Amino acid sequence: MSIALNILVSAFAVLVAGRLLPGVVIDGFGTAVLVAVVLGIVNALLAPGLLAMALPLNAATLGLSTLVIIGGLVVLTAELVPGFRVAGFWWALGFACVLAVVNSAFHAFTRV
């Protein structure tokens, strides 16, 4: 049940982030659920390897290369999920930042 609740909370956070950013389009709640699932899978499978490979660059840029990786993963998710469109890299990065804040707030609220 916890996984289903996490997916629903993340989907709602995706919808909120999509509403706040004009460069991000989400067709509906079903698309938001799919974005939450795909983004979770992409982050679980690709992010650790990419961050490990970029560690020297990350150290040299004081962590800024992590932002590039996160934005790229959102762009990849937009390519994989029909009905989820991001106008460009900066919108993807903004989406990731808003999503992180909104998701954290919702998860803090749902942890009773």
Summary of the structure (lengths in Angstrom):
residues: 112
radius of gyration: 14.0
end to end distance: 14.8
largest distance: 41.9
contacts: 317
relative contact order: 0.18
helix: 79%
strand: 5%
